[in-house]
């Protein structure tokens, strides 16, 4: 099945920046959309951003103006540029990809982002 490899998480001070990446491999299906979700301790997993195969983007209100999602179609890779990070952004970030005619969904293992105040 599809394998997702994430990278880019780490520890950063408030106001700093990080860039996450996620590369999909191991599938013959076309990618319909890629996105990011996050989950903080004691919180439910929440949507962060998504980009579809028409390069249309969607963002959670909490990250609009600070985060930018993009993709490299040739590499089956998505990126999440995170600027002006806040302590409330601290969470495990999970890559998500939907593939094929049935929008089969796959998840990465998560990468930790910690923002100190």
N, C-alpha and C positions, 0 to 999 in steps of 0.2 A: 504494500500500500504506500501511500504518500508519506514521505519523511520530511519533517520540518526541522531545520537547524537554526536556532536563534543565537544572537550575540549582541553585545553592546551595553548590557546592564552594568551597574556599578553604583558607587557612592559619590554623591555630588552635593555641594552646598546649595542652599536656596539661591535662586537666580542663575544657576549654572545650566549647562546643556549636556545632553547625551543624544546619541543616535543609535537606535536599535535596528537590527537587520534580521531578516528571516528568509531563508532559501528553501524552496520546495523541490524535491526530487523523488524519483521512483514511481512516477505516474505517467501513463500515456494519455490521460485526459487533459483537456484544456482547462486553464484556471479561469473561473468566472469572476472571482473576487478574492481579495486578501484583506485582512484586517488585524486589528489589535484589540485585545481585551485586557483588563487588569483586575486583580483581586488583592485587597489589603486584608490584614488579619482582622477577623471579626466582621468583615464586610462580604457581601455577595459580589460575584464577578460582574463587572460592568463593562459596557461597550466603550471603546475609546475612539477608534477611527476605522474607516474602511475605504478601499478603492476598488472599483469594479473593472471589468475588461474594456470599458469605454472611458476609463480614466476619470470617472465621476467619483468625487470624494464626499464622505460624510464624517462629521465629527460630533463627539459629545460636547454639550455646551460648556462643560468644565474645562475643556482643553482648547476651544476655539481661539485662534489668534496666537497660540503658543506652540501647538504641535502641528506638524505637517507630515502627511503620509504620501509616499510616492512608490513607484514600482519600476523595475527594470524587466520588461517582458521577456527579453532574450535570455535572461538569467533566472527567470522565475523567482525573483527576489523582491521583497518589499522592504521599505525603510520607514522608520518613524523618527523624525527629527523633533526633539523635545527641547524647547527653549524656555527660559524664565521659569525653571522648575520650582515647585512649591513643596513643602513638607507633605501636603495632602496628596501629592502625586506618588508618594511612597507605596509600592505594591509590587507584586509579581506580575509581569507583563507576559501575555500569552499571544503568540502568533496564531492566526486562524486563516484557513484557506478553504474555498468551496470550488469543486471541480465537476466538470461534466454536465450532461443534460439533466441529471437529477440533483445537482447541487450537493454532492456528497461532501461532508465537512470533516476536516482534519485539524488537529491542534498540535502546537509545539509544546515542549516541556516547561516553558516559562523561563524568564530571566528576571532577576531581582533588580529593582531600581529603588535606591534609598536616598532621600533628600533630607539633609540635615538643616536645622534652623540656626 
